[in-house]
Every structure is written in C-alpha cells, then in structure tokens.
Amino acid sequence: MSRVYNFSAGPATLPEEVLAEARDQLLDYSASGMSILESSHRGAEFKAIHAEAISNLRDLLGVGEDHEILLLQGGATLQFAMVPLNLLAPGAVADYALSGAWAAKAFKEASSVGTVRAAADCSADRPARMPQSAELDLTPGAAYLHITTNETISGAQWHELPTPEAPLIADMSSDILSHPIDANAFDLIFAGAQKNLGPSGVTLVVIRRALMDRVPDSVPPMLRYRTHAEAGSMYNTPPCFGIYLLMLVTRWLKGLGGVDAIAERNRAKATKLYSAIDTTDYFTGSAAIDCRSEMNVTFRLPSEELEAKFVAEAAAAGMKGLKGHRSVGGIRASIYNACPPEAVDALVSFMADFERRNG
Ligand SMILES: *Cc1c(COP(=O)(O)O)cnc(C)c1O
C-alpha cells in the first residue's frame, strides 16, 4: 500500500488511523457478528456510535444545551434551502454576505424561497477577500445574516466575525473545528462533513433551539429542523457509515487534544506554506493577506502552462489534488485538520525544487 499526500478540497483526506480502524472493524463490528454497514440504525451498536458522535461534537464545539446538534443528509447545499425555508418568513428579508462562490450559491438557493439582500459583495475582488464587518450594510429587522466562514474555492477566510443584531448563520463546511470559535454566538451553523469531519453524505447542523419554533406549516416535515430535533436525527434512516466515520474522526480529534491543539498544528502548517509563497516572486498568493485561509491555500505560478506542469509533477511525486477549482484556476492546497504536517513539508520542498528547475 502506498498512500499519497492528498490536498483535495473535498471529499478530503481522512486521518489514516481512522481509516485503519474502520477497515479492522469492517466485517465484524465490535464482535457483533456483522458490519456496521449491515446493522440496524435502531440497534445498540449504532445507537452508541450516534450518541458518541453527537457528544464529541458538543464537546469539541463547546456548545451548551441552548443548541441542538443534528446530523442530516443533503450536504451543505440542502442547508442553503432549508435555512430560508425554516427561518425566512414571507415579508421578511434575509441578509447575505457575498464573499465568493459558496455564498453566491447559498444566496441563489435562498432567493427561490424568499426575499434576500446582499449586505456586501466582494465576490469579484482580486485578491480574494472577505467583507470587513464594518462594510456590512445590514437590513434593520432582518430574519438573519448568512456568512460563509471560509470560501473553499478562493481561499479567503473570515478572521474577525461580525456580530449582527439579527441571528447569525454560518456555512462552516470547510473550517469547522479547525480553530476555536464561540459557537454559542451563532444561531445556526452548518457544515457538509467531507472537508473536516468525515466522508460526504453527512451534514452537521447546530441550531439554537428557540429558532426551531417559527417554521411555516407549508414546509414539509422532512425539511423542518424541528422534525429532526424531535426524532433525535433519526426521522428516517441516517447515513450510518458516514456517522460512524464522523464519530471516529471526532474521537481522533479529541485524542489529539481537541480544537486548541489542532488549531496550533493548522496555524503552523499554513504559516509554513504561506512563507514559501511569500519568500519568492515566483509564487503569488491569491487571497488578500489579512483574509488568507488556513484551510485552502491558493496561489498562482507565472503562467497557466507552469501551473499545469506543477500539478502534474507534484502528482507524480505523490502529492495529489493541487489543481485549483476550475472556475478560478491556479493552485489550491487544501490542508484540513487531517492533513499531516509532513504533507506540507513535502509540498514546500517540492515548490522550491520546482522553481529551481523552471524559474
Ligand atoms: C463544499 C462546500 C459546500 C457544498 O457542500 P455539499 O456537501 O457538496 O453540498 C458548501 N459550502 C462550502 C463552504 C463548501 O466548502
């Protein structure tokens, strides 16, 4: 077996220990005589997995009992619609901070449900950046403000979060549990699992309980947060194997020392990679310096031809997934929680070597 360093934006690399554990348990989970893939979601084995996943998340996020933790399906994309379906009543307005491709997609989905307004729009700015809290033009009495804490495609991240009067809703798909945040300050957080939490197919929702009451009757039960909360996230068959892996990933993260410990490791990885970009004119960072993402490091080479060569040679040297998103081009190294520091070390040496040969 030979595993590469995987810099893919998502589905992304998983901790090797987690994959090995899942492999060892695949045919016979915990001496139950069957795989967890074959087990009832109402059985004792899966119930324990589900409960540990939720309690690990509560612990790692540091949210109290005012918030409900839900494990749903449909990805972050379904949340783009569920948020306004549940929280944007007819006649009300929701504000969106347009910071890039993911915020734009959320805005578009929500506009099919109700009235939405751009509180700021820096989607087209280059270098890529996030709106400053001070430039947000907020609607008085807005139903909520939606932000995207990390724009996975452009590589820009909020470092100083806004504190609106309206409920604050955040798409944290690509930076959840990567650094400490005050999760209690958010009214709703959602994240597709496939960047920092596990495989695709599971979606985390952390919602302030008080928000679940105001849902119009026209919303089908399956699309109401309250339905899932009342059913303990088992309204229908949950994505059992994905939740099992998410449980193992959160257990792994707790074992490493939790969010503070991974944040320190993430900071060190990002600092190393950005200094490799900044010490030479050969590479140019794609995001504004004060908005640089610690999860998705985006940069350019002197030409698109050199970028294609860089991606191909890196892959041949055991570093895959470095091609930037097709909409923006360039290079993107996604260095989520599970990306080991050695992967960044290898990339940094490869960059120096590539410049020497092609500079
Ligand atoms: C990946 C991603 C999404 C889309 O998630 P799906 O699970 O594919 O729906 C949404 N927002 C952000 C910030 C992402 O990184």
The ligand as a MOL file (V3000), in Angstrom:
LIG
                    3D

  0  0  0     0  0            999 V3000
M  V30 BEGIN CTAB
M  V30 COUNTS 15 15 0 0 0
M  V30 BEGIN ATOM
M  V30 1 C -18.0460 22.0420 -0.0960 0
M  V30 2 C -18.8100 23.2260 0.3380 0
M  V30 3 C -20.1960 23.3230 0.1630 0
M  V30 4 C -21.0150 22.2660 -0.5590 0
M  V30 5 O -21.1900 21.1610 0.2060 0
M  V30 6 P -22.0660 19.9170 -0.3390 0
M  V30 7 O -21.9270 18.9740 0.8060 0
M  V30 8 O -21.4430 19.4490 -1.6010 0
M  V30 9 O -23.4520 20.3840 -0.5240 0
M  V30 10 C -20.8310 24.4470 0.6460 0
M  V30 11 N -20.1550 25.4270 1.2700 0
M  V30 12 C -18.8200 25.3700 1.4360 0
M  V30 13 C -18.1170 26.4880 2.1230 0
M  V30 14 C -18.1090 24.2690 0.9830 0
M  V30 15 O -16.7840 24.2130 1.1500 0
M  V30 END ATOM
M  V30 BEGIN BOND
M  V30 1 1 1 2
M  V30 2 1 2 3
M  V30 3 2 2 14
M  V30 4 1 3 4
M  V30 5 2 3 10
M  V30 6 1 4 5
M  V30 7 1 5 6
M  V30 8 2 6 7
M  V30 9 1 6 8
M  V30 10 1 6 9
M  V30 11 1 10 11
M  V30 12 2 11 12
M  V30 13 1 12 13
M  V30 14 1 12 14
M  V30 15 1 14 15
M  V30 END BOND
M  V30 END CTAB
M  END
